[in-house]
Each structure stands twice: as structure tokens, then as C-alpha cells.
Amino acid sequence: MRIAVLSGGIGGSRFIQGILAAVEPTDQVTVIANTADDITLFGLRVCPDLDTVMYTLSGGIDTARGWGRQDETWHAKEELERYGVDQTWFGLGDRDLATHVVRTMMLNRGAPLSEVTSALCERWAPPVHLLPMTDDVVETHIQTTLDDDKRWIHFQEFWIKHKAAIPVHAVDIRGAATARAAPGVVDAIAHADVVLIPPSNPVVSIGPIVAIGEIRDAVQSTSAPVVGASPIIGDSAVRGMANQLLDGLSIRVSAAGVAEFHGSRSAKGILDGWLVDESDASQVADVERLGIAARAVPLWMTDLDACRRMAQDALALAETVGRS
């Protein structure tokens, strides 16, 4: 079986762990990771979602935080703070710095991000084929109000520096309109037996991937069923700042609201099927009225076994959708 996954960072990585536990060793999993979170800090190109997927699936992630390296130290960050460097609001650990140094060296020599990612994965050997969504520079910016001044800031500044505690007026996926899919991305979607969308942030994780025209066209035209899982349980995001972004963009903060945001493939959206948490079973009918098959199952990814069952539910729904 060939599985393509459109993924953000932490939630996506845990869902992918469940997929790997649910499928056979001979099945092929290709992960297409969001790169619109990427940012240049201290002269280094940082790719948070790519690195979180790579570290998590290779056993190098700090499991308590869900990001960064295990057994990390922070001496470089502390020294940068003593120098008064402003960008220290974004914490890069000493071990993690090596990844960004290697990436930046290769990018500066002219290597595309897909080639750089492949080289980094040679060191980590994740049990998936990990691809960036694009080799082009695409970055998410948030329009907000700071000191009574409406302005645009990078998503990472909104999320990390301001802890998503400032207004959201608009979101701009800069560069997406002209970006091309990275090599292998369109083929992975076109030739997949199933396309899965983890419970990643719909606006800043999944949204940027399908904002790239070639990728959206591939998702809409693939013969594979496309099934996703809601990142909203009850009236709140499982993790992260989805609530603030959805509220700011006037999108309903609910499983059905996110399904409507993604849309049905029959109506030029990206979904054939959608998993909602069993506590949101009353929303199944709302989702199905959108032309999206829905099923209520447990969505709390509390441990690997829960992630495996969730992946099995997604694959089962995909099989049902595919037959129909």
C-alpha cells in the first residue's frame, strides 16, 4: 500500500507514528511536510515541521516538549541572549543547531531544500520518505495589532514570541501562489492508494500545503480517497493555537467547522472523509451534509496504541470511501 500524508509538525508526527504501527513493513509512507513555518534566524534556515517529523520518527525528539532534540542543552542560546540578540525568543538548542547549520550550508551552496532534506534523512533514517512541500521559499505571516499598530509578522513571532495572545486579522501564505511542488510530491499523491491528513493545524499547517496550486490539483484529481482527522475536539484545539486562528478568520471552532474549511473534493475542496472525536458524534451529520463521509472515533493521541487505532480508523474510512 502507498500512503501519502500531508503533515504539520507535532500532531502530524504522532499520527504518522500511528500509521507506521498500523500498516505492514512493506507499505510505503510518503510524508509531505509543511514548510511555511520555516524562518531564518541567526543566519540559519530553520524548518520546524520537517525537523519535528524527522526527529520524531527517528527517535531523536524530546518527547516531553514534542519538538527539538532529546538530551538538549541551551548554552548557545544563553550566550546569544548575553550578546543582546533579539531573535533569542526562538529557542534553538545546541544539538538542534547542527541540523540548521548543515541545512544552511547546503542551501547556500545552491542545493534545493528537497535535496537537503534527503541528506539530513540519511543521518536520521526515518522509516518514511520525507519531502518538503516545495523547494521555494513560502512563509506564513499573520496580520495582527501590536501597540495599537496593525502590522504583519512572521507566524513564528506570532506563535513563539507572542504566544498567540494577540489578535489575528488575516493570514498570508507568502510565496504560495507562485511556488512549485517539490520533486516527488505530485507523484506521491497521484500514485497513492490513500491520502491522509493528520490532525494538524488547518490554517498554518495543512492550509499552506494545499495553497500550492500543483499540490491542490494533485489532491483534487488523485484516484485515492482523501481522509483527514479533526484537530478540534469539543470547542478547542487539541494542541497549539488553532482556536485563535480560526476565530480570527471567522471559521467555526469545531470539527465540522474545520471540515467545512477544508471542503469536500466534490465541491473543489480536499476531503472525502473526516474523523471526528466520539464526543463530537452529533457533528457527523453536519459533516456529511458537506458531502464528506464522517465517522466518530476516539481522537485523543494519548499513546502509541491510541495513535495506531486512530490511523486504523482513518484507513478503514478511506476503504469505505474508496468502495463508494
C-alpha distance (Angstrom), angle and dihedral (degrees) to the residues before:
residue distance angle dihedral
M1 . . .
R2 3.81 . .
I3 3.80 114.3 .
A4 3.80 124.9 -173.2
V5 3.81 117.4 -163.5
L6 3.81 125.6 -165.6
S7 3.77 103.1 -153.4
G8 3.74 148.0 -178.2
G9 3.79 122.0 -165.2
I10 3.80 126.3 -85.5
G11 3.81 102.4 11.8
G12 3.77 91.2 38.1
S13 3.79 92.5 51.5
R14 3.80 93.2 51.8
F15 3.78 91.4 48.2
I16 3.82 90.2 50.1
Q17 3.81 89.2 52.3
G18 3.80 86.0 56.8
I19 3.81 91.5 49.6
L20 3.80 91.5 51.7
A21 3.81 89.9 49.9
A22 3.82 91.1 48.9
V23 3.80 101.5 48.0
E24 3.79 135.0 62.6
P25 3.83 120.4 -90.8
T26 3.81 89.2 -115.4
D27 3.82 93.0 56.8
Q28 3.80 115.0 104.0
V29 3.81 119.7 -129.4
T30 3.79 119.6 -169.3
V31 3.80 117.0 -171.4
I32 3.80 118.2 -157.0
A33 3.79 104.7 -163.0
N34 3.77 130.0 -156.2
T35 3.80 113.3 -110.6
A36 3.81 99.3 177.9
D37 3.83 88.6 94.8
D38 3.81 88.0 64.0
I39 3.79 117.7 120.4
T40 3.80 139.3 174.2
L41 3.81 111.7 -121.4
F42 3.81 128.3 170.5
G43 3.81 86.2 -4.2
L44 3.80 91.2 -58.7
R45 3.81 127.8 116.3
V46 3.80 108.5 -126.5
C47 3.83 121.0 -164.8
P48 3.82 105.5 -172.9
D49 3.82 100.4 -179.9
L50 3.80 95.5 43.3
D51 3.79 90.6 49.4
T52 3.80 94.8 45.1
V53 3.81 91.0 53.5
M54 3.81 92.0 45.1
Y55 3.81 95.2 47.1
T56 3.82 95.0 42.3
L57 3.79 96.5 50.1
S58 3.81 91.6 44.4
G59 3.81 97.8 49.0
G60 3.80 95.9 -109.6
I61 3.81 100.5 108.0
D62 3.78 125.6 109.6
T63 3.80 96.2 -115.5
A64 3.81 94.2 -162.5
R65 3.81 93.7 58.1
G66 3.79 96.9 28.8
W67 3.82 91.0 -135.4
G68 3.80 138.0 62.1
R69 3.77 128.6 29.9
Q70 3.77 127.3 -45.6
D71 3.83 116.9 -114.1
E72 3.80 88.2 23.3
T73 3.79 126.8 173.7
W74 3.80 127.1 -162.0
H75 3.81 107.1 -150.6
A76 3.82 95.5 124.9
K77 3.82 91.1 50.5
E78 3.79 90.7 50.3
E79 3.81 91.8 50.4
L80 3.81 91.9 48.0
E81 3.81 89.2 52.4
R82 3.82 89.6 52.9
Y83 3.80 88.4 53.8
G84 3.79 88.4 53.5
V85 3.80 95.8 -117.4
D86 3.81 107.7 170.8
Q87 3.81 97.4 -147.5
T88 3.81 94.1 67.6
W89 3.82 88.1 101.1
F90 3.81 82.6 86.6
G91 3.79 107.0 67.3
L92 3.79 116.9 -139.9
G93 3.79 113.0 -178.8
D94 3.78 123.1 -142.5
R95 3.81 95.0 -108.1
D96 3.79 92.4 43.3
L97 3.81 91.2 52.7
A98 3.80 90.6 69.2
T99 3.80 91.3 63.1
H100 3.81 92.0 52.0
V101 3.80 93.0 45.5
V102 3.81 91.8 52.9
R103 3.81 91.8 45.0
T104 3.81 92.7 49.5
M105 3.81 93.3 46.6
M106 3.80 90.8 53.1
L107 3.81 93.7 44.4
N108 3.81 90.4 49.8
R109 3.80 88.9 53.6
G110 3.79 88.7 56.2
A111 3.80 101.7 -99.7
P112 3.83 113.7 145.7
L113 3.80 118.3 -119.4
S114 3.82 91.9 -109.0
E115 3.81 90.4 57.9
V116 3.80 91.1 45.5
T117 3.82 91.1 50.1
S118 3.79 90.6 50.8
A119 3.81 90.4 51.6
L120 3.80 92.6 49.4
C121 3.80 89.9 48.7
E122 3.81 89.9 55.6
R123 3.81 86.2 66.9
W124 3.82 94.8 44.2
A125 3.83 101.6 31.6
P126 3.83 99.3 -155.7
P127 3.84 111.7 -165.4
V128 3.82 91.3 -117.1
H129 3.79 136.7 65.7
L130 3.82 100.9 -104.8
L131 3.81 117.3 -157.2
P132 3.80 131.5 174.6
M133 3.79 111.8 -127.4
T134 3.83 90.4 -120.4
D135 3.78 142.6 -0.4
D136 3.81 89.1 -138.8
V137 3.78 124.0 90.7
V138 3.81 109.2 -97.3
E139 3.80 120.4 166.9
T140 3.79 133.4 178.4
H141 3.79 116.5 -129.8
I142 3.78 126.7 -171.9
Q143 3.79 124.5 -147.4
T144 3.79 107.7 -140.1
T145 3.79 142.7 147.8
L146 3.80 120.1 -101.5
D147 3.82 122.0 174.3
D148 3.81 89.4 -9.1
D149 3.80 89.4 -56.4
K150 3.81 120.7 117.5
R151 3.80 108.3 -138.3
W152 3.80 145.5 150.0
I153 3.80 120.1 -107.8
H154 3.80 133.5 176.0
F155 3.78 114.4 -91.1
Q156 3.81 91.6 -117.2
E157 3.80 90.7 56.4
F158 3.81 89.3 50.5
W159 3.80 93.0 47.6
I160 3.81 104.5 34.4
K161 3.80 106.7 24.2
H162 3.81 97.3 36.9
K163 3.83 96.6 26.3
A164 3.83 90.5 -132.4
A165 3.82 88.2 -73.8
I166 3.81 94.4 127.6
P167 3.81 129.7 80.5
V168 3.81 123.1 -81.4
H169 3.80 114.0 -144.1
A170 3.80 100.4 161.9
V171 3.82 143.1 -14.1
D172 3.81 123.8 -134.4
I173 3.82 120.3 -167.1
R174 3.78 94.0 -157.9
G175 3.78 115.7 -150.8
A176 3.81 95.5 11.4
A177 3.80 94.6 109.8
T178 3.80 92.6 63.2
A179 3.82 100.1 28.1
R180 3.79 121.5 114.4
A181 3.78 124.7 -142.9
A182 3.80 113.3 -99.6
P183 3.82 116.7 -105.8
G184 3.81 111.3 -75.8
V185 3.81 96.4 17.8
V186 3.80 99.4 100.2
D187 3.81 92.3 42.1
A188 3.81 91.4 50.3
I189 3.80 90.6 54.9
A190 3.79 95.8 40.1
H191 3.81 94.2 50.4
A192 3.81 97.5 38.4
D193 3.78 122.6 118.9
V194 3.80 88.5 -150.0
V195 3.81 135.4 7.9
L196 3.80 115.9 -149.6
I197 3.80 129.9 -164.9
P198 3.83 113.8 -160.3
P199 3.82 123.5 -146.0
S200 3.80 90.2 -84.5
N201 3.80 124.2 145.3
P202 3.83 105.6 -71.1
V203 3.81 95.6 -149.0
V204 3.80 105.6 40.8
S205 3.83 103.6 20.1
I206 3.82 108.6 34.3
G207 3.81 96.1 19.5
P208 3.82 95.2 64.1
I209 3.81 93.1 48.6
V210 3.78 93.8 55.5
A211 3.82 91.3 38.8
I212 3.81 86.1 76.5
G213 3.79 104.2 90.7
E214 3.81 97.5 -139.8
I215 3.79 91.8 51.1
R216 3.79 94.9 46.3
D217 3.81 90.1 48.7
A218 3.82 89.9 50.0
V219 3.81 92.4 50.3
Q220 3.78 92.3 47.7
S221 3.82 94.5 47.0
T222 3.81 102.4 39.4
S223 3.79 116.7 113.7
A224 3.82 88.8 -139.1
P225 3.81 120.0 98.1
V226 3.81 113.1 -108.1
V227 3.81 114.5 -142.7
G228 3.79 128.9 175.9
A229 3.79 138.9 -176.2
S230 3.79 124.8 -132.4
P231 3.81 118.0 -109.3
I232 3.81 87.9 -160.3
I233 3.80 121.5 79.9
G234 3.77 115.3 -177.5
D235 3.78 105.3 -26.7
S236 3.78 99.2 -33.9
A237 3.79 141.9 70.2
V238 3.78 114.9 -103.4
R239 3.81 88.9 -132.9
G240 3.77 138.1 -6.5
M241 3.77 133.3 15.4
A242 3.81 103.5 -49.3
N243 3.81 91.0 123.0
Q244 3.80 93.1 59.7
L245 3.80 93.1 46.2
L246 3.80 95.2 45.4
D247 3.80 92.1 46.7
G248 3.79 91.5 47.8
L249 3.80 91.5 51.7
S250 3.83 93.3 44.2
I251 3.82 92.9 -114.5
R252 3.81 116.7 145.9
V253 3.80 110.9 -103.3
S254 3.79 95.9 -132.3
A255 3.79 140.1 92.7
A256 3.81 89.7 -100.7
G257 3.80 91.1 46.3
V258 3.80 92.4 56.0
A259 3.81 90.7 45.5
E260 3.80 88.3 54.0
F261 3.83 90.0 48.6
H262 3.82 91.2 54.0
G263 3.80 92.2 40.8
S264 3.78 133.9 -157.1
R265 3.79 119.5 -68.8
S266 3.79 87.1 -130.1
A267 3.82 87.0 62.2
K268 3.84 97.3 43.1
G269 3.80 93.4 -88.1
I270 3.80 127.8 115.3
L271 3.82 108.1 -109.8
D272 3.79 135.7 90.3
G273 3.80 95.1 164.1
W274 3.80 137.4 19.3
L275 3.78 132.1 -166.2
V276 3.79 117.8 -147.2
D277 3.77 125.8 -174.2
E278 3.79 116.8 -93.9
S279 3.82 88.2 -114.9
D280 3.82 87.3 61.9
A281 3.81 95.7 50.0
S282 3.80 89.7 125.7
Q283 3.81 88.1 68.2
V284 3.81 94.9 59.9
A285 3.80 91.6 89.7
D286 3.81 91.2 49.7
V287 3.80 90.7 53.0
E288 3.79 93.2 46.8
R289 3.80 90.6 52.1
L290 3.80 85.4 63.6
G291 3.80 89.6 60.7
I292 3.81 93.3 -102.3
A293 3.81 122.0 123.2
A294 3.80 109.9 -125.7
R295 3.77 138.4 -166.4
A296 3.81 131.2 -177.4
V297 3.82 113.4 -133.8
P298 3.82 136.9 146.1
L299 3.82 108.2 -73.0
W300 3.80 102.9 176.3
M301 3.83 104.9 114.7
T302 3.79 94.3 -152.2
D303 3.80 96.7 151.2
L304 3.79 140.9 -8.8
D305 3.79 93.2 -83.2
A306 3.81 90.9 54.4
C307 3.82 89.5 48.6
R308 3.81 90.1 50.2
R309 3.80 92.7 51.4
M310 3.79 90.6 47.9
A311 3.81 90.9 51.9
Q312 3.81 90.1 48.1
D313 3.81 89.3 52.4
A314 3.81 90.2 51.1
L315 3.80 91.8 49.7
A316 3.81 91.2 46.7
L317 3.80 91.1 52.0
A318 3.80 89.7 47.4
E319 3.79 89.9 53.2
T320 3.80 90.5 51.1
V321 3.80 91.9 48.0
G322 3.79 91.3 46.3
R323 3.82 92.7 53.6
S324 3.80 91.9 49.2
